[in-house]
Amino acid sequence: MKVKVDDSMTEPKRTGLVTAERTELYRKYEKLKQILSDMGAAAVAFSSGVDSTFLLKAAHEVLGEHVIAVTVSSCWFPKREWSEASEFCKKEGIRQFVCEINELEIGGFCENPPNRCYICKKEFMGRIREISRQQGIPYVIEGSNMDDSGDYRPGLQAITELGIRSPLREAGLWKQEIRELSREMGLPTWEKPSFACLASRFVYGEGITQEKLRMVEQAEQLLMELGFRQVRVRIHGTMARIEVPPEDLERVVQKEIRMVIIEKFREYGFSYVSLDLKGYRTGSMNEVLEKA
């Protein structure tokens, strides 16, 4: 079943001068809507992040009741993210299904090999596909965008093998363009910091446990409560390696803040606390693979 794209549906407000870049941005948005319309119905892998929120909103505008959200409940998914996902679906009137997975029971996951993301994504995207089939929905879609093509992303292989669609990449949308469209659509996630699963905080080869996942979640939550928006706490044994943007490096080492971090991190179970002078960057754990 195809759904006709209705121009009266909610779309970004076209404000300001229409530059060549903005014209291209809206061309991509129209292409995205057409891709979704051609599907007729879709199940969105929804994590409440910038990309999946924008994709779910666009899909709901185009497909209406023929779209559902499927959120994975697992050890690596922080409680704050789950709350935001649930609240968004209720506000938008979107049917949400919860897929509970204990990834610690997935064969090979806890050993944390370099292809850990493939192992995990193959499992939970497969479960999402099962839910979509049970609901009579032919397509599962997820929020990878053009920026995801550059880093080491073994999870994309699992997506391809399972036949999962990535409409944002198909439409040629980059992260910053998704943020811009999200801002114009009034989505609260337009300036939300990037997030990746908590398992990505572990150096490859280090065993992943429930306790260590909890340590990382608590540590990152503390940093956000202290006013740091974009953070990562990488774990190396019982040592925490903090990543914040370069502009926040001076603030994080101020005595009052530094002492709070040291005290609380030790309560969480860390023996040592370090600061990465290179600052926040995505995929920092993959840098050791590049040198190998």
Rosetta silent file (secondary structure, phi, psi, omega in degrees, C-alpha in Angstrom):
SEQUENCE: MKVKVDDSMTEPKRTGLVTAERTELYRKYEKLKQILSDMGAAAVAFSSGVDSTFLLKAAHEVLGEHVIAVTVSSCWFPKREWSEASEFCKKEGIRQFVCEINELEIGGFCENPPNRCYICKKEFMGRIREISRQQGIPYVIEGSNMDDSGDYRPGLQAITELGIRSPLREAGLWKQEIRELSREMGLPTWEKPSFACLASRFVYGEGITQEKLRMVEQAEQLLMELGFRQVRVRIHGTMARIEVPPEDLERVVQKEIRMVIIEKFREYGFSYVSLDLKGYRTGSMNEVLEKA
SCORE:     score description
SCORE:     0.000 S_00000001
   1 L     0.000  130.601  177.521    0.000    0.000    0.000 S_00000001
   2 L  -104.995  145.072  178.879    1.322    3.417   -0.935 S_00000001
   3 L  -110.685  125.467 -179.922    0.439    6.591    0.877 S_00000001
   4 L   -68.368  133.384  178.170    0.164    9.780   -1.155 S_00000001
   5 L   -76.185  119.130 -178.083    2.425   12.541    0.108 S_00000001
   6 L   -98.780  120.437 -179.271    0.174   15.427    1.145 S_00000001
   7 L   -63.954  -16.402 -179.865    1.804   18.878    0.967 S_00000001
   8 L   -80.540   -9.172  178.924   -0.490   20.031    3.765 S_00000001
   9 L   -64.990  156.867  179.185    1.275   17.687    6.191 S_00000001
  10 L   -58.521  132.301  176.992    3.538   19.203    8.780 S_00000001
  11 L  -148.581  169.387 -177.589    6.934   20.077    7.313 S_00000001
  12 L   -56.056  141.158  176.029    9.809   22.395    8.118 S_00000001
  13 L   -74.325  122.735 -175.395    8.935   26.078    8.152 S_00000001
  14 L   -87.649   83.628 -176.370   10.724   27.644    5.228 S_00000001
  15 L  -102.744  157.139  175.793   11.951   30.820    6.851 S_00000001
  16 L    78.244 -175.040 -179.283   14.632   33.270    5.798 S_00000001
  17 L   -70.053  139.643  179.598   16.363   33.583    2.425 S_00000001
  18 L   -88.951   95.329  178.569   16.209   30.499    0.240 S_00000001
  19 L   -84.161  172.169  178.558   19.880   29.852   -0.537 S_00000001
  20 H   -61.218  -37.624  179.399   21.187   27.114   -2.784 S_00000001
  21 H   -65.662  -40.887 -179.378   22.041   25.081    0.329 S_00000001
  22 H   -69.669  -36.786  176.848   18.554   25.473    1.757 S_00000001
  23 H   -61.275  -41.106  178.108   16.974   24.559   -1.558 S_00000001
  24 H   -65.858  -37.739  179.024   19.074   21.384   -1.582 S_00000001
  25 H   -61.079  -46.166 -179.901   18.065   20.660    2.001 S_00000001
  26 H   -70.529  -28.928  175.301   14.372   20.789    1.148 S_00000001
  27 H   -63.252  -42.020  178.696   14.965   18.705   -1.964 S_00000001
  28 H   -65.511  -37.951  179.719   16.414   15.995    0.254 S_00000001
  29 H   -65.096  -40.651  177.505   13.477   16.297    2.643 S_00000001
  30 H   -65.199  -37.807  177.608   11.012   15.834   -0.217 S_00000001
  31 H   -63.809  -40.832  177.776   13.013   12.818   -1.374 S_00000001
  32 H   -60.252  -45.535  179.939   12.810   11.362    2.135 S_00000001
  33 H   -61.541  -38.136 -179.608    9.041   11.784    2.194 S_00000001
  34 H   -68.461  -39.654  177.472    8.726   10.065   -1.159 S_00000001
  35 H   -58.930  -45.873  179.951   10.889    7.137    0.005 S_00000001
  36 H   -66.142  -41.306  179.472    8.668    6.715    3.060 S_00000001
  37 H   -61.140  -40.633 -179.248    5.492    7.059    1.026 S_00000001
  38 H   -64.453  -24.435  179.142    6.606    4.322   -1.363 S_00000001
  39 H   -71.837  -36.370  179.846    7.005    1.951    1.601 S_00000001
  40 L    85.157  -38.540  178.229    3.357    2.267    2.604 S_00000001
  41 L  -160.572  148.405 -177.065    4.041    1.175    6.187 S_00000001
  42 E  -155.954  150.197  172.034    7.134    0.970    8.367 S_00000001
  43 E  -107.379  123.731 -176.573    8.456    0.053   11.800 S_00000001
  44 E   -98.239  125.227  172.615   10.992    2.599   13.048 S_00000001
  45 E   -72.783  105.585 -167.546   13.860    1.484   15.287 S_00000001
  46 L  -113.870  119.523 -177.886   13.411    4.325   17.773 S_00000001
  47 L  -114.226   -3.908 -177.180   15.968    5.292   20.405 S_00000001
  48 L    78.836    9.095  175.930   14.905    8.941   21.025 S_00000001
  49 L   -77.705  178.247 -177.999   18.158   10.208   19.505 S_00000001
  50 H   -56.746  -50.346 -173.260   18.414   13.043   16.996 S_00000001
  51 H   -72.026  -48.014 -176.531   18.221   10.843   13.905 S_00000001
  52 H   -70.250  -29.375  176.771   15.589    8.304   14.929 S_00000001
  53 H   -67.883  -45.478  177.533   13.326   11.028   16.346 S_00000001
  54 H   -62.145  -44.300 -179.524   13.442   12.996   13.096 S_00000001
  55 H   -63.011  -43.381  179.841   12.882    9.829   11.066 S_00000001
  56 H   -63.740  -42.668  178.847    9.937    8.759   13.223 S_00000001
  57 H   -61.063  -47.654  179.762    8.358   12.216   12.996 S_00000001
  58 H   -63.079  -43.419 -179.749    8.726   12.315    9.213 S_00000001
  59 H   -63.679  -39.400  179.619    7.430    8.762    8.836 S_00000001
  60 H   -67.099  -38.125  178.099    4.426    9.504   11.026 S_00000001
  61 H   -64.477  -36.939 -177.167    3.595   12.613    9.010 S_00000001
  62 H   -84.536  -44.132 -171.646    3.711   10.634    5.770 S_00000001
  63 H  -100.138  -14.292  178.750    2.365    7.232    6.833 S_00000001
  64 H    59.788 -128.361 -176.493    0.113    8.144    9.757 S_00000001
  65 H   -70.433   -5.256 -179.693   -1.247    5.100   11.568 S_00000001
  66 H   -89.287   12.797  174.973    0.784    2.846    9.282 S_00000001
  67 E  -120.461  141.697  174.239    3.979    3.576   11.215 S_00000001
  68 E  -128.482  157.081  174.968    5.007    2.132   14.571 S_00000001
  69 E  -107.328  136.308  176.276    7.982    2.800   16.838 S_00000001
  70 E  -123.147  118.356 -177.957    9.967   -0.089   18.296 S_00000001
  71 E  -111.996  130.204  178.963   12.294    0.729   21.190 S_00000001
  72 E   -85.271  127.459  175.592   14.829   -1.738   22.524 S_00000001
  73 E  -102.517  115.634 -175.228   15.012   -1.972   26.320 S_00000001
  74 L  -152.879  178.951 -178.678   18.452   -3.229   27.292 S_00000001
  75 L   -63.757  -33.793 -174.624   21.457   -2.775   29.569 S_00000001
  76 L   -87.694    1.273 -176.651   23.119   -0.254   27.272 S_00000001
  77 L  -103.203  104.950 -176.203   20.031    1.985   26.946 S_00000001
  78 L   -59.100  151.144 -179.061   20.020    4.617   29.744 S_00000001
  79 H   -59.110  -37.068 -178.548   16.801    5.247   31.664 S_00000001
  80 H   -63.136  -35.783 -179.759   16.718    8.900   30.584 S_00000001
  81 H   -70.255  -39.416  178.475   16.682    7.848   26.920 S_00000001
  82 H   -62.527  -43.628  179.931   13.870    5.373   27.516 S_00000001
  83 H   -60.950  -43.042 -179.548   11.777    8.051   29.269 S_00000001
  84 H   -65.797  -38.497  179.218   12.275   10.481   26.393 S_00000001
  85 H   -64.310  -44.798 -179.300   11.323    7.822   23.839 S_00000001
  86 H   -64.739  -44.280 -179.112    8.138    6.943   25.701 S_00000001
  87 H   -63.821  -39.831 -179.296    7.121   10.574   26.208 S_00000001
  88 H   -64.144  -45.054 -178.935    7.664   11.444   22.544 S_00000001
  89 H   -64.197  -39.963  177.851    5.486    8.578   21.287 S_00000001
  90 H   -64.492  -43.021 -179.096    2.692    9.466   23.708 S_00000001
  91 H   -64.015  -39.640 -176.829    2.836   13.142   22.708 S_00000001
  92 H   -88.014   -7.538 -178.847    2.768   12.347   18.995 S_00000001
  93 L    70.425   38.217 -178.610    0.156    9.595   19.275 S_00000001
  94 L  -105.523  132.601  177.727    2.460    6.954   17.801 S_00000001
  95 L   -66.654  128.215 -179.123    2.098    3.287   18.702 S_00000001
  96 E  -119.678  133.705  176.053    5.217    2.143   20.497 S_00000001
  97 E  -114.145  141.710 -179.802    6.368   -1.431   21.033 S_00000001
  98 E  -108.574  127.386  179.492    9.086   -2.353   23.504 S_00000001
  99 E  -109.514  107.757 -177.853   11.573   -5.088   22.644 S_00000001
 100 E   -88.594  122.659 -178.822   13.324   -6.341   25.781 S_00000001
 101 L  -134.135  133.851  171.986   16.750   -7.818   25.149 S_00000001
 102 L  -101.511   94.718 -175.706   19.490   -8.857   27.551 S_00000001
 103 H   -65.978  -17.313  177.469   22.508   -8.385   25.338 S_00000001
 104 H   -66.721  -14.774  178.547   24.720   -9.907   28.041 S_00000001
 105 H   -97.954   -2.471  178.531   23.172  -13.221   26.993 S_00000001
 106 L   -77.759  127.672 -177.916   23.972  -12.749   23.303 S_00000001
 107 L   -55.947  123.397  177.344   26.782  -15.087   22.282 S_00000001
 108 L    91.858  -15.921 -175.207   30.064  -13.211   21.896 S_00000001
 109 L   -66.386  -50.118 -174.929   28.792   -9.843   23.120 S_00000001
 110 L   -63.483  -25.463  178.229   30.352   -9.828   26.597 S_00000001
 111 L   -71.710  -17.873  173.978   33.773  -10.697   25.166 S_00000001
 112 L    57.855   55.341  176.714   33.605   -7.348   23.351 S_00000001
 113 L   -75.296  169.425  179.880   35.387   -8.189   20.084 S_00000001
 114 L   -57.475  -25.421  178.862   35.915   -5.486   17.419 S_00000001
 115 L   -97.469   24.340 -178.913   32.716   -6.640   15.659 S_00000001
 116 H   -53.681  -42.137 -177.818   30.647   -6.385   18.866 S_00000001
 117 H   -61.686  -36.191  176.828   28.306   -3.855   17.262 S_00000001
 118 H   -63.223  -47.285 -178.656   27.565   -6.318   14.459 S_00000001
 119 H   -58.399  -46.722 -176.853   26.750   -9.079   16.949 S_00000001
 120 H   -69.498  -48.190 -176.069   24.432   -6.868   18.968 S_00000001
 121 H   -66.099  -34.267  178.240   22.727   -5.100   16.077 S_00000001
 122 H   -61.701  -37.686 -179.306   22.102   -8.357   14.237 S_00000001
 123 H   -71.712  -54.384 -171.660   20.218   -9.611   17.295 S_00000001
 124 H   -77.937  -27.576  174.436   18.085   -6.612   18.184 S_00000001
 125 H   -71.338  -31.583  174.856   17.316   -5.509   14.612 S_00000001
 126 H   -64.716  -38.049  177.587   16.257   -9.072   13.942 S_00000001
 127 H   -67.829  -38.531  176.988   13.893   -8.869   16.905 S_00000001
 128 H   -63.810  -38.529  178.583   12.479   -5.572   15.638 S_00000001
 129 H   -64.667  -35.761  176.984   11.885   -7.193   12.263 S_00000001
 130 H   -62.025  -43.123  179.088    9.945   -9.978   13.997 S_00000001
 131 H   -63.221  -41.695 -179.683    7.667   -7.398   15.646 S_00000001
 132 H   -62.504  -39.435  179.033    7.122   -5.642   12.329 S_00000001
 133 H   -67.330  -39.518  177.770    6.104   -8.909   10.698 S_00000001
 134 H   -61.344  -31.605 -179.756    3.710   -9.708   13.525 S_00000001
 135 L   -90.473    3.194  178.793    2.079   -6.333   12.930 S_00000001
 136 L    72.357   28.032 -178.406    1.868   -6.900    9.173 S_00000001
 137 L  -105.455  124.167 -172.274    4.385   -4.147    8.418 S_00000001
 138 L   -76.105  -24.029 -173.503    6.714   -4.853    5.475 S_00000001
 139 E  -122.494  141.552  168.589    9.607   -2.513    6.261 S_00000001
 140 E  -111.581  131.284 -178.952   11.912   -1.856    9.204 S_00000001
 141 E  -126.272  151.276 -178.885   13.759    1.460    9.010 S_00000001
 142 L  -139.920  168.631 -165.218   16.548    2.962   11.113 S_00000001
 143 L   -95.176   22.337  175.785   18.281    6.316   11.484 S_00000001
 144 L   -61.307  142.699  179.105   21.762    5.955   10.002 S_00000001
 145 L  -126.089 -173.667 -175.302   22.757    9.020    7.986 S_00000001
 146 H   -62.546  -29.723  179.363   25.563   10.054    5.644 S_00000001
 147 H   -64.992  -23.334 -176.157   27.926   10.798    8.548 S_00000001
 148 H   -78.128   -0.989 -177.869   27.818    7.131    9.552 S_00000001
 149 H   -84.411  -15.662 -172.735   29.653    6.085    6.408 S_00000001
 150 L   -88.254  -36.531 -174.772   33.070    7.360    7.538 S_00000001
 151 L   -86.529  172.216  175.636   33.793    5.593   10.832 S_00000001
 152 L   -72.529  109.591 -174.259   34.234    1.892   11.530 S_00000001
 153 L  -130.298   77.146  179.826   30.593    0.756   11.696 S_00000001
 154 L   -62.952  -21.855  179.410   30.252   -3.054   11.703 S_00000001
 155 H   -64.180  -27.001  179.264   26.606   -2.630   12.704 S_00000001
 156 H   -65.233  -29.291  177.495   25.827   -1.361    9.205 S_00000001
 157 H   -64.569  -41.824  178.706   26.732   -4.796    7.859 S_00000001
 158 H   -63.566  -40.650  179.098   24.050   -6.370   10.051 S_00000001
 159 H   -60.669  -44.103  179.414   21.514   -3.822    8.829 S_00000001
 160 H   -64.089  -44.904 -177.828   22.333   -4.652    5.212 S_00000001
 161 H   -62.903  -33.362 -177.692   22.159   -8.419    5.796 S_00000001
 162 H   -86.971   -4.830  179.836   18.727   -8.148    7.429 S_00000001
 163 L    75.700   24.268  178.218   17.303   -5.952    4.672 S_00000001
 164 L   -77.889  137.946 -179.355   16.722   -3.008    7.017 S_00000001
 165 E   -91.939  148.269  177.361   16.242    0.317    5.227 S_00000001
 166 L  -124.509   79.431 -173.395   18.079    3.546    6.109 S_00000001
 167 H   -59.004  -32.057 -179.085   15.924    6.306    4.538 S_00000001
 168 H   -66.560  -39.862  176.247   18.051    9.188    5.834 S_00000001
 169 H   -70.135  -38.780  179.602   21.095    7.821    4.028 S_00000001
 170 H   -61.560  -33.450  179.506   18.994    7.016    0.974 S_00000001
 171 L   -84.834   -4.643  178.151   17.885   10.654    0.875 S_00000001
 172 L    77.551   25.590 -176.853   21.497   11.826    1.241 S_00000001
 173 L   -86.749  133.402  175.575   20.951   13.603    4.570 S_00000001
 174 L   -96.647  163.790 -176.127   23.896   14.537    6.798 S_00000001
 175 H   -55.380  -47.651 -177.710   23.730   14.967   10.575 S_00000001
 176 H   -64.733  -33.125  177.413   23.791   18.757   10.497 S_00000001
 177 H   -68.428  -37.551  177.785   21.016   18.807    7.909 S_00000001
 178 H   -65.720  -39.427  176.577   18.913   16.541   10.124 S_00000001
 179 H   -63.281  -42.110 -179.356   19.469   18.915   13.031 S_00000001
 180 H   -64.556  -45.984  177.721   18.438   21.878   10.891 S_00000001
 181 H   -64.268  -39.193  178.464   15.260   20.187    9.688 S_00000001
 182 H   -62.458  -40.247  178.717   14.509   19.034   13.240 S_00000001
 183 H   -62.328  -45.368 -178.744   14.876   22.624   14.479 S_00000001
 184 H   -68.715  -25.546  177.920   12.486   23.927   11.845 S_00000001
 185 L   -85.666   -4.903  179.180    9.994   21.175   12.682 S_00000001
 186 L    77.950   22.483  179.473   10.134   22.136   16.367 S_00000001
 187 L   -78.074  134.871 -177.732   11.569   18.825   17.520 S_00000001
 188 L   -67.151  -14.220 -176.035   13.174   19.001   20.991 S_00000001
 189 L   -89.542    1.980 -172.343   16.046   16.809   19.818 S_00000001
 190 L   -60.329  -30.652  178.314   17.433   19.249   17.238 S_00000001
 191 L  -115.782   18.898  179.302   20.288   20.248   19.562 S_00000001
 192 L   -68.843  136.347  178.395   20.437   17.057   21.603 S_00000001
 193 L   -59.773  151.305  177.632   23.989   15.732   22.072 S_00000001
 194 L   -66.619  146.155 -179.573   24.968   12.677   20.061 S_00000001
 195 L  -136.656  142.511  173.338   24.594    9.388   21.890 S_00000001
 196 L  -131.035  160.789 -175.445   25.872    5.891   21.251 S_00000001
 197 L   -59.373  150.192 -175.305   25.185    2.713   23.195 S_00000001
 198 H   -62.001  -24.082  178.945   27.037    2.354   26.491 S_00000001
 199 H   -64.839  -22.100 -179.674   28.902   -0.694   25.216 S_00000001
 200 H   -72.841   -4.392  178.444   30.855    1.637   22.922 S_00000001
 201 H   -85.208   -6.417 -175.661   32.616    3.022   26.023 S_00000001
 202 E   -95.992  136.042  173.716   34.598   -0.210   26.473 S_00000001
 203 L   -65.953  138.317 -177.492   38.024   -0.811   24.988 S_00000001
 204 L   -56.514  135.383  179.371   37.838   -3.804   22.651 S_00000001
 205 L    96.960  -16.812  177.316   38.627   -7.064   24.388 S_00000001
 206 L   -84.988  129.364 -177.470   37.563   -5.877   27.832 S_00000001
 207 L   -60.121  137.166  178.342   34.668   -7.885   29.201 S_00000001
 208 L   -96.260  127.082  179.272   31.316   -6.092   29.373 S_00000001
 209 L  -128.423  161.785  177.107   29.354   -6.588   32.600 S_00000001
 210 H   -59.232  -41.648 -177.769   26.147   -5.211   34.059 S_00000001
 211 H   -64.466  -43.337 -179.765   28.132   -3.525   36.827 S_00000001
 212 H   -69.155  -35.325  174.926   30.504   -1.737   34.463 S_00000001
 213 H   -61.855  -41.025  177.959   27.625   -0.567   32.278 S_00000001
 214 H   -63.720  -41.261  179.150   26.013    0.883   35.406 S_00000001
 215 H   -59.033  -45.761 -179.220   29.270    2.638   36.329 S_00000001
 216 H   -65.130  -45.015 -179.307   29.473    4.297   32.919 S_00000001
 217 H   -60.275  -45.480 -179.771   25.809    5.347   32.936 S_00000001
 218 H   -63.559  -41.684 -177.726   26.098    6.912   36.408 S_00000001
 219 H   -64.796  -43.439  179.852   29.339    8.694   35.512 S_00000001
 220 H   -69.716  -36.356  177.681   27.946   10.235   32.319 S_00000001
 221 H   -62.547  -40.845  178.082   24.726   11.216   34.087 S_00000001
 222 H   -60.733  -46.753 -179.139   26.755   13.060   36.731 S_00000001
 223 H   -60.881  -37.968  177.886   28.709   15.000   34.098 S_00000001
 224 H   -68.189  -37.623  177.625   25.470   16.046   32.412 S_00000001
 225 H   -67.281  -24.240  176.949   24.052   17.163   35.752 S_00000001
 226 L   -84.259    0.788  174.401   27.203   19.262   36.183 S_00000001
 227 L   101.967    5.032  177.938   26.351   21.057   32.951 S_00000001
 228 L   -90.914  121.813 -172.753   28.434   19.188   30.383 S_00000001
 229 L   -85.585  -50.419 -177.876   26.227   18.392   27.388 S_00000001
 230 L  -103.275  107.475 -174.781   28.384   16.265   25.089 S_00000001
 231 L  -137.155  155.704  167.648   30.282   13.692   27.153 S_00000001
 232 E  -141.115  139.400  171.254   31.745   10.226   27.013 S_00000001
 233 E  -118.347  102.773  179.175   33.184    8.208   29.880 S_00000001
 234 E   -84.060  143.490 -175.978   35.383    5.487   28.413 S_00000001
 235 E  -114.866  129.331  178.362   36.207    2.612   30.727 S_00000001
 236 E  -127.911   94.537 -174.104   39.593    0.880   30.919 S_00000001
 237 L    66.892 -115.559  175.300   39.485   -1.707   33.704 S_00000001
 238 L  -111.656   19.072  176.042   38.591    0.438   36.716 S_00000001
 239 E  -102.549  134.638  176.216   39.934    3.647   35.152 S_00000001
 240 E   -99.624  133.309  174.876   37.568    6.227   33.705 S_00000001
 241 E  -114.662  110.070 -175.263   38.705    8.332   30.727 S_00000001
 242 E   -86.176  131.865  172.727   36.538   11.433   30.398 S_00000001
 243 E  -117.497  123.830  171.275   35.936   13.022   27.009 S_00000001
 244 L  -131.976  159.924  177.671   34.386   16.495   26.766 S_00000001
 245 L   -56.684  149.359 -178.360   34.596   19.018   23.897 S_00000001
 246 H   -50.798  -35.591 -178.794   37.891   21.013   23.876 S_00000001
 247 H   -69.121  -13.225  179.599   36.062   24.170   24.964 S_00000001
 248 H  -100.961   -1.692 -175.659   35.005   22.396   28.183 S_00000001
 249 H   -61.488  -41.941 -179.144   38.459   21.116   29.169 S_00000001
 250 H   -64.892  -39.473 -177.355   39.275   24.104   31.375 S_00000001
 251 H   -69.357  -38.516 -175.296   35.978   23.901   33.215 S_00000001
 252 H   -67.233  -22.048 -179.824   36.132   20.174   33.924 S_00000001
 253 L   -99.171    4.997  174.093   39.454   20.591   35.787 S_00000001
 254 L   -61.755  139.669 -168.928   38.288   23.466   37.970 S_00000001
 255 H   -53.366  -47.203 -176.332   38.891   22.376   41.543 S_00000001
 256 H   -61.077  -45.328 -179.812   35.270   22.412   42.737 S_00000001
 257 H   -71.133  -43.055 -178.501   34.028   20.382   39.781 S_00000001
 258 H   -58.663  -42.155 -177.946   37.087   18.137   39.668 S_00000001
 259 H   -68.611  -35.893  176.835   36.717   17.105   43.305 S_00000001
 260 H   -63.736  -44.894 -179.314   33.019   16.266   42.844 S_00000001
 261 H   -61.105  -47.354 -178.852   33.864   14.094   39.837 S_00000001
 262 H   -60.554  -46.808 -177.610   36.656   12.265   41.658 S_00000001
 263 H   -63.230  -48.663 -176.173   34.534   11.607   44.745 S_00000001
 264 H   -70.217  -38.946  179.682   31.442   10.421   42.878 S_00000001
 265 H   -61.986  -37.543  177.925   33.349    8.324   40.331 S_00000001
 266 H   -66.702  -36.203  175.494   35.026    6.443   43.148 S_00000001
 267 H   -62.268  -35.084 -178.766   31.616    5.801   44.681 S_00000001
 268 H   -73.649  -18.241  178.356   30.533    4.338   41.350 S_00000001
 269 L   122.524    1.412  178.636   33.485    1.915   41.398 S_00000001
 270 L   -83.616  139.131  177.149   36.288    3.641   39.486 S_00000001
 271 L   -89.147  -33.120 -178.665   39.768    3.542   41.015 S_00000001
 272 E  -133.313  149.516  178.464   41.246    6.229   38.759 S_00000001
 273 E  -127.958  123.966 -179.925   39.798    9.174   36.847 S_00000001
 274 E  -125.737  163.011  179.719   41.578   10.636   33.819 S_00000001
 275 E  -120.159  127.307  178.390   40.841   13.345   31.254 S_00000001
 276 L   -80.244  112.002 -175.252   41.415   12.827   27.537 S_00000001
 277 L   -70.892  -13.297  176.228   43.254   15.974   26.387 S_00000001
 278 L   -76.751  -19.901  179.138   42.207   15.341   22.796 S_00000001
 279 L    85.639  178.601 -178.316   38.624   15.999   23.809 S_00000001
 280 L   -65.781  137.393  169.259   35.369   14.414   22.743 S_00000001
 281 L  -158.924  149.216 -179.447   35.204   12.648   19.393 S_00000001
 282 L   -74.313  146.775  174.233   33.097    9.826   18.054 S_00000001
 283 L    67.403   28.869 -178.129   34.660    6.405   17.664 S_00000001
 284 H   -64.561  -26.880  178.428   37.727    7.094   19.806 S_00000001
 285 H   -69.732  -17.700 -179.810   37.868    3.396   20.735 S_00000001
 286 H   -82.584   -9.135 -178.027   38.367    2.631   17.034 S_00000001
 287 H   -63.498  -31.534  178.478   41.649    4.567   16.929 S_00000001
 288 H   -69.903  -28.505  178.300   43.529    1.515   18.202 S_00000001
 289 H   -71.087  -35.128 -178.917   42.103   -0.493   15.283 S_00000001
 290 H   -65.778  -29.500 -178.261   43.405    2.067   12.803 S_00000001
 291 H   -84.946  -18.816 -176.080   46.930    1.597   14.180 S_00000001
 292 L   -70.746    0.000    0.000   46.752   -2.202   14.144 S_00000001
